[in-house]
Amino acid sequence: MTSAKPLSGRQKRHLRALAQRLEPVVWVGEAGLAPGIVRSIDAALGTHELVKVRMREPEDKRALAQALADATGAELAGLVGHTAILYRAHPEAPRIALPGNEPEP
């Protein structure tokens, strides 16, 4: 479900800049990667494409953030503190234009 090409550093930087103004839409508690959390993130990605997920003091925040991305078919665009930034382009009508993905003239 993830994109065929991983995000470049430039694209991740662009997404992190866009995410600065966003509030976390999902909070992951001590239960970690529960099915309800995955469904909530999946729904948020379907609606917004770019979401912040706040994790409550995980043992390994990078591993949990990557597991959330993998479970939802998203790309991990960044990790700031205990907040993961996840991106998944809308399959039919993406709203976020990534640098380097401009259409050919």
Backbone as a chain_set.jsonl record, in Angstrom:
{"seq": "MTSAKPLSGRQKRHLRALAQRLEPVVWVGEAGLAPGIVRSIDAALGTHELVKVRMREPEDKRALAQALADATGAELAGLVGHTAILYRAHPEAPRIALPGNEPEP", "coords": {"N": [[0.81, -1.196, 0.0], [2.135, 1.146, 0.359], [3.843, 3.894, -1.252], [5.55, 3.369, -4.376], [8.065, 4.502, -4.648], [10.308, 5.523, -2.176], [10.113, 8.361, 0.057], [12.032, 11.259, -0.645], [14.738, 13.074, 0.95], [14.3, 15.801, 0.623], [11.543, 15.857, 0.104], [10.55, 14.85, 2.526], [11.371, 16.884, 4.254], [9.789, 18.982, 3.271], [7.23, 17.987, 3.911], [7.43, 17.887, 6.722], [7.61, 20.616, 7.238], [5.059, 21.451, 6.402], [3.584, 20.113, 8.325], [4.059, 21.45, 10.67], [2.135, 23.314, 11.481], [0.019, 21.735, 12.161], [-2.092, 19.975, 14.481], [-1.772, 17.119, 16.659], [-3.674, 14.318, 15.614], [-4.24, 11.819, 16.496], [-3.688, 10.003, 19.466], [-1.39, 7.867, 20.881], [-1.507, 5.595, 23.375], [-0.41, 3.822, 26.341], [-0.993, 1.244, 25.522], [-0.038, 0.993, 23.009], [0.417, -0.191, 19.733], [-2.482, -0.741, 18.947], [-5.4, -2.287, 17.43], [-7.549, -0.44, 17.14], [-6.252, 2.022, 17.205], [-4.746, 1.871, 14.86], [-6.828, 1.817, 12.969], [-7.932, 4.37, 13.421], [-5.794, 6.077, 12.682], [-5.523, 5.301, 10.024], [-7.997, 6.164, 8.975], [-7.731, 8.94, 9.411], [-5.54, 9.517, 7.757], [-6.68, 8.936, 5.289], [-8.431, 11.023, 5.072], [-6.898, 13.394, 5.473], [-4.251, 13.098, 4.45], [-1.733, 13.958, 5.524], [-0.664, 13.578, 8.753], [-0.285, 14.092, 12.297], [0.87, 12.079, 14.915], [0.712, 11.52, 18.251], [2.748, 10.033, 20.646], [2.717, 8.348, 23.732], [5.269, 8.347, 25.716], [6.859, 6.042, 24.563], [8.827, 2.982, 24.641], [10.647, 2.567, 22.522], [10.603, 4.947, 20.428], [11.117, 5.453, 17.684], [10.868, 2.905, 16.514], [8.168, 2.322, 17.103], [6.902, 4.419, 15.715], [7.624, 3.755, 13.074], [6.363, 1.282, 12.904], [3.687, 2.083, 13.071], [3.497, 3.526, 10.687], [4.003, 1.465, 8.824], [1.826, -0.25, 9.367], [-0.305, 1.239, 8.458], [0.202, 1.76, 5.844], [1.608, 4.037, 5.255], [4.076, 6.673, 4.88], [6.813, 7.43, 6.945], [7.385, 10.586, 7.679], [8.709, 12.13, 9.474], [9.989, 12.526, 12.834], [9.396, 14.105, 15.707], [10.313, 14.771, 18.817], [8.033, 13.073, 20.77], [6.26, 12.781, 18.735], [5.022, 11.548, 15.76], [5.176, 12.066, 12.264], [3.137, 11.319, 9.716], [2.593, 10.342, 6.334], [0.462, 9.763, 3.627], [-0.372, 9.612, 0.384], [-3.432, 10.508, -1.188], [-5.135, 8.029, -3.01], [-6.533, 8.602, -5.422], [-6.949, 11.396, -5.757], [-4.583, 13.233, -4.907], [-3.798, 15.83, -2.602], [-1.605, 17.149, -1.636], [1.206, 18.498, -3.016], [4.231, 17.151, -3.759], [7.671, 18.124, -3.69], [9.648, 17.562, -6.561], [7.933, 15.763, -7.689], [6.587, 16.815, -9.788], [4.325, 16.994, -12.533], [5.055, 15.865, -15.869], [5.561, 18.155, -18.603]], "CA": [[0.0, 0.0, 0.0], [2.987, 2.32, 0.352], [4.227, 4.32, -2.588], [6.625, 2.564, -4.948], [9.313, 5.194, -4.387], [10.327, 6.156, -0.847], [10.233, 9.818, 0.057], [13.39, 11.803, -0.61], [14.971, 13.985, 2.07], [13.638, 17.073, 0.292], [10.104, 15.669, 0.275], [10.292, 14.732, 3.971], [11.515, 18.236, 4.805], [8.596, 19.707, 2.851], [6.1, 17.488, 4.706], [7.616, 18.337, 8.113], [7.268, 22.045, 7.263], [3.595, 21.538, 6.354], [3.02, 19.542, 9.548], [4.304, 22.323, 11.822], [0.906, 23.996, 11.908], [-1.003, 20.737, 12.494], [-2.19, 19.397, 15.821], [-1.902, 15.663, 16.581], [-5.06, 13.868, 15.454], [-4.369, 10.547, 17.207], [-2.761, 9.833, 20.572], [-1.112, 6.461, 21.163], [-1.263, 5.447, 24.805], [0.468, 2.749, 26.791], [-1.33, 0.006, 24.817], [0.776, 0.959, 21.796], [-0.14, -0.427, 18.402], [-3.746, -1.462, 19.055], [-6.175, -2.215, 16.186], [-8.334, 0.791, 17.102], [-5.326, 3.111, 16.871], [-4.429, 1.733, 13.435], [-8.023, 2.251, 12.224], [-8.049, 5.829, 13.55], [-4.756, 6.701, 11.857], [-5.879, 5.012, 8.636], [-9.093, 7.068, 8.608], [-7.201, 10.299, 9.372], [-4.722, 9.621, 6.549], [-7.592, 8.965, 4.152], [-9.051, 12.343, 5.03], [-5.959, 14.524, 5.491], [-2.972, 12.744, 3.81], [-0.608, 14.248, 6.409], [-1.164, 13.639, 10.125], [0.637, 13.95, 13.417], [0.443, 11.079, 15.9], [1.44, 11.73, 19.506], [2.974, 8.782, 21.368], [2.944, 8.577, 25.161], [6.488, 7.765, 26.263], [7.144, 4.663, 24.148], [10.19, 2.51, 24.902], [11.423, 2.853, 21.317], [9.676, 5.771, 19.647], [11.356, 5.289, 16.252], [10.294, 1.616, 16.109], [6.71, 2.446, 17.15], [6.502, 5.294, 14.614], [7.75, 2.994, 11.84], [5.306, 0.262, 12.934], [2.44, 2.777, 12.734], [3.558, 3.816, 9.252], [3.861, 0.193, 8.104], [0.471, -0.781, 9.569], [-1.287, 2.063, 7.746], [0.639, 1.969, 4.462], [2.057, 5.424, 5.15], [5.511, 6.951, 4.966], [7.212, 8.202, 8.115], [8.016, 11.805, 7.17], [9.553, 12.704, 10.513], [9.726, 12.218, 14.235], [9.792, 15.255, 16.497], [9.96, 14.409, 20.189], [7.18, 11.882, 20.794], [5.245, 12.972, 17.712], [5.365, 11.031, 14.434], [4.509, 12.716, 11.135], [2.864, 10.276, 8.734], [2.056, 10.829, 5.06], [0.002, 8.798, 2.628], [-1.091, 10.341, -0.662], [-4.741, 9.993, -1.559], [-4.884, 7.236, -4.224], [-7.16, 9.146, -6.629], [-6.805, 12.85, -5.881], [-3.688, 13.778, -3.878], [-3.905, 17.272, -2.407], [-0.293, 17.697, -1.302], [2.178, 18.377, -4.108], [5.573, 16.951, -3.236], [8.733, 18.588, -4.566], [10.244, 16.48, -7.332], [6.868, 14.941, -8.273], [5.818, 17.634, -10.716], [3.99, 16.258, -13.767], [5.799, 16.218, -17.084], [4.77, 19.071, -19.448]], "C": [[0.855, 1.262, 0.0], [3.364, 2.678, -1.069], [5.422, 3.502, -3.06], [7.993, 3.178, -4.642], [9.279, 5.792, -2.988], [10.505, 7.669, -0.977], [11.697, 10.235, 0.108], [13.52, 12.706, 0.624], [14.276, 15.321, 1.856], [12.124, 16.977, 0.511], [9.74, 15.562, 1.752], [10.379, 16.096, 4.643], [10.291, 19.085, 4.497], [7.385, 19.287, 3.705], [6.218, 17.914, 6.169], [7.258, 19.808, 8.252], [5.752, 22.221, 7.24], [2.966, 21.08, 7.67], [3.195, 20.451, 10.763], [3.017, 22.945, 12.358], [-0.197, 23.024, 12.333], [-0.946, 20.34, 13.961], [-2.255, 17.88, 15.668], [-3.372, 15.261, 16.499], [-5.314, 12.555, 16.174], [-3.314, 10.518, 18.297], [-2.624, 8.344, 20.842], [-0.734, 6.364, 22.626], [-0.325, 4.305, 25.109], [0.198, 1.437, 26.073], [-0.55, -0.113, 23.511], [-0.035, 0.738, 20.54], [-1.383, -1.312, 18.485], [-4.531, -1.323, 17.747], [-7.002, -0.934, 16.059], [-7.484, 2.0, 16.723], [-5.007, 3.078, 15.372], [-5.606, 2.194, 12.581], [-8.17, 3.769, 12.263], [-7.028, 6.552, 12.676], [-5.072, 6.503, 10.386], [-6.975, 5.954, 8.146], [-8.591, 8.506, 8.483], [-6.341, 10.509, 8.118], [-5.587, 9.677, 5.296], [-8.232, 10.328, 3.971], [-8.036, 13.459, 4.786], [-4.65, 14.314, 4.736], [-1.766, 12.923, 4.725], [-1.148, 14.405, 7.823], [-0.015, 13.542, 11.12], [0.021, 12.957, 14.396], [1.33, 11.244, 17.126], [1.532, 10.403, 20.249], [3.312, 9.095, 22.822], [4.121, 7.744, 25.649], [6.732, 6.311, 25.864], [8.581, 4.279, 24.484], [11.103, 2.85, 23.743], [10.517, 3.628, 20.362], [9.876, 5.621, 18.143], [10.729, 3.986, 15.754], [8.771, 1.683, 16.096], [6.215, 3.317, 16.004], [6.571, 4.544, 13.288], [6.683, 1.904, 11.77], [3.952, 0.873, 12.588], [2.385, 3.074, 11.241], [3.33, 2.537, 8.447], [2.435, -0.343, 8.187], [-0.582, -0.017, 8.776], [-0.909, 2.297, 6.284], [1.115, 3.385, 4.22], [3.578, 5.485, 5.151], [5.749, 7.75, 6.239], [8.003, 9.409, 7.61], [8.926, 12.438, 8.214], [9.113, 12.283, 11.893], [10.283, 13.375, 15.042], [9.344, 14.996, 17.927], [9.215, 13.084, 20.193], [6.059, 11.982, 19.771], [5.761, 12.492, 16.355], [4.557, 11.794, 13.387], [4.382, 11.663, 10.04], [2.215, 10.883, 7.495], [1.645, 9.648, 4.195], [-0.847, 9.563, 1.623], [-2.44, 9.69, -0.921], [-4.578, 9.25, -2.887], [-5.452, 7.842, -5.502], [-6.903, 10.631, -6.832], [-5.907, 13.404, -4.779], [-3.779, 15.295, -3.817], [-2.562, 17.923, -2.111], [0.657, 17.425, -2.463], [3.567, 18.268, -3.5], [6.609, 17.495, -4.2], [9.368, 17.394, -5.286], [9.225, 15.562, -7.972], [6.007, 15.754, -9.237], [5.512, 16.838, -11.985], [4.821, 16.757, -14.94], [4.938, 17.15, -17.946], [4.29, 18.416, -20.717]], "O": [[0.358, 2.34, -0.324], [3.223, 1.866, -1.984], [6.206, 3.005, -2.252], [8.962, 2.457, -4.405], [8.33, 6.494, -2.64], [10.984, 8.173, -1.992], [12.499, 9.634, 0.822], [12.522, 13.053, 1.256], [13.73, 15.903, 2.793], [11.504, 17.901, 1.038], [8.732, 16.122, 2.184], [9.559, 16.427, 5.499], [9.808, 19.822, 5.356], [6.615, 20.133, 4.16], [5.216, 18.265, 6.791], [6.673, 20.216, 9.255], [5.215, 23.048, 7.977], [1.93, 21.604, 8.079], [2.541, 20.242, 11.784], [2.848, 23.079, 13.57], [-1.242, 23.457, 12.818], [0.111, 20.369, 14.591], [-2.745, 17.392, 14.649], [-4.211, 15.795, 17.224], [-6.464, 12.205, 16.439], [-2.181, 10.954, 18.088], [-3.621, 7.642, 21.011], [0.24, 6.973, 23.068], [0.453, 3.872, 24.259], [1.085, 0.585, 26.019], [-0.419, -1.21, 22.967], [-1.049, 1.399, 20.313], [-1.339, -2.49, 18.133], [-4.348, -0.342, 17.026], [-7.135, -0.401, 14.957], [-7.941, 2.892, 16.009], [-4.999, 4.111, 14.704], [-5.412, 2.884, 11.58], [-8.496, 4.386, 11.249], [-7.362, 7.529, 12.006], [-4.911, 7.424, 9.585], [-6.897, 6.48, 7.036], [-8.977, 9.217, 7.555], [-6.41, 11.566, 7.491], [-5.26, 10.389, 4.347], [-8.539, 10.737, 2.851], [-8.282, 14.363, 3.988], [-3.989, 15.299, 4.407], [-0.854, 12.097, 4.693], [-1.993, 15.264, 8.073], [1.052, 12.999, 10.836], [-1.179, 12.988, 14.668], [2.552, 11.12, 17.042], [0.524, 9.728, 20.457], [4.097, 10.0, 23.105], [3.967, 6.562, 25.958], [6.805, 5.438, 26.729], [9.45, 5.143, 24.599], [12.206, 3.36, 23.943], [9.762, 3.039, 19.588], [8.901, 5.657, 17.392], [10.121, 3.965, 14.683], [8.141, 1.159, 15.177], [5.206, 2.99, 15.378], [5.67, 4.678, 12.46], [6.153, 1.629, 10.694], [3.153, 0.251, 11.888], [1.346, 2.895, 10.606], [2.549, 2.532, 7.496], [1.896, -0.835, 7.195], [-1.637, -0.565, 8.458], [-1.643, 2.972, 5.562], [1.034, 3.883, 3.097], [4.264, 4.491, 5.39], [4.972, 8.646, 6.569], [9.144, 9.274, 7.171], [9.823, 13.207, 7.866], [8.018, 11.758, 12.091], [11.493, 13.604, 15.064], [8.149, 15.0, 18.222], [9.713, 12.085, 19.675], [5.021, 11.339, 19.923], [6.789, 12.957, 15.864], [3.392, 12.123, 13.609], [5.379, 11.178, 9.506], [1.403, 11.804, 7.585], [2.38, 8.671, 4.051], [-1.904, 10.095, 1.962], [-2.569, 8.467, -0.878], [-3.95, 9.777, -3.805], [-4.898, 7.614, -6.577], [-6.664, 11.075, -7.956], [-6.406, 13.985, -3.815], [-3.83, 15.966, -4.849], [-2.4, 19.126, -2.315], [0.884, 16.277, -2.843], [4.027, 19.179, -2.811], [6.453, 17.349, -5.413], [9.595, 16.345, -4.683], [9.599, 14.665, -8.727], [4.845, 15.424, -9.474], [6.363, 16.085, -12.459], [5.231, 17.916, -14.989], [3.723, 16.967, -18.022], [3.616, 19.054, -21.525]]}, "num_chains": 1, "name": "protein.A"}
